[in-house]
Amino acid sequence: MRIILDTNFLIDVIRFRIDLDATDLIGAHQLIILSSVERELIDISRKTSNASIYAKTALKLIKELDIKILKSKENPDNAMVKLADDKTLIATNDRELRKRLKALGRKTIYLKSKKHLAIG
């Protein structure tokens, strides 16, 4: 199973200290980000805010976990909707994106109660 990680999902994983190594996401599944998500994280990391610290840490996590980067020039949300299929889950906390995917019958992974990951 492929799991495509969204920008806000990665930032929230860092912010709420969710250990991806301790979840079932690592190992049996291929973690992927889009190059447009990587660009968003780089842009956020250049600012001076708490989000920039989370973005910098998320970029380090991508390297540490050797997360595959798919090239994409379009809007990350639109690209993720196109890529979502029976063998690909989207990990996002974005309500609108989750609604779009649910309307297509696709499941998402999201952070529930700032403590653990859920599929729905």
N, C-alpha and C positions, 0 to 999 in steps of 0.2 A: 504494500500500500504506500502510495506517495502522500505526503502531507506538505502542503504549501503554507508557509508561515507569513502572516501579514505584519506590517510595521507595528501597529498598535498591540498586536499579540506579543511580539518580541519585547517591546518596551514594558508591557504589563508583567510578563514573565520575570523580567529583571526587577521591576519596581516592587512586586509582591513576593519576590524570592521563591519562585516556583522552580524546583530543581528538575530540569528536563531529564537528567540522568536517572532520576528516581521514578520517572513515569514510564509508561509503556510506549512512549513515543520513540525512544531511542532503541536502536538495535533491530527490531523486526520491521521498522518502517524507514523509508527514505525521506529525510527532511530536505525541503527545497525552499528557497526564496527566489523571488524575481529580481532581476537587476534593477528594476525601478524601485523596489522596496529597499535594496541596498543604497540606492541614491538618496531616498528619503531619509534613511538613517544617517547617512553622511551629512546631509543638509541640517538635520536636527542636531547632530553632534557638534556642529560649528557654532551653535548659538550658546548663550550663557544662561542656562536654566537647569532645573533638575532633570528635565527631559533630555538635555544634552548628555548628562552623565549616564542616564539609562541607555541612550542610543550608542554611546561609546562602548559601554559594556556589552550591549547586544551585538555590536560589530565584532568584538573579541570572541563572544560566544559562537558566532557563525564560523570563525576560523578554528576555534578549539574543537567544535563538533564536526568540522569539515562538512558543513551544510552546502549542498550543491546550489549553484546560482544559475537560473535559467535566464537567458537574454530576453528582454521585453522592453519595447519602446512605448507601449501604450499605458494608459492609466492602470495602476495595479489592480483596482477592483474589477474593472472590465476584463482584464486578462485572467484573473482568478475565476471569474464566472465562466469564461470560455474553457478553462483548463479543468474545471470540476467535472468529474465523471465517477463511475462506479469504483474506480481504482484510485481516486484522488480525493482527499479531504482538504478543506481549507480551514486553517487555524486562524480565527479572527475574533475580536471582541466588538467589531463594528456592527451595530444593530441593522443598519440599512443593507449592508452586504450580506449579513446572515438572512435577512428577509428575502433578498433576491435569490439567494441560493436555495432557501427553503421552498420558494415558489417553483423552482425547477426540480424539486424532489431530492436535493443534495443535502447531506449532513455536514455540519461544521464542528470543529473543536473550539471551545471557548473557555474562558476562565470563569468559574462559578464561585461566588462568595469570596473572591480574592484569596482563595485557599487551595482550590484544586481544579483540575481540568475536567470538562464534561463534553459529551458528544450529543448533539441534538439537531 
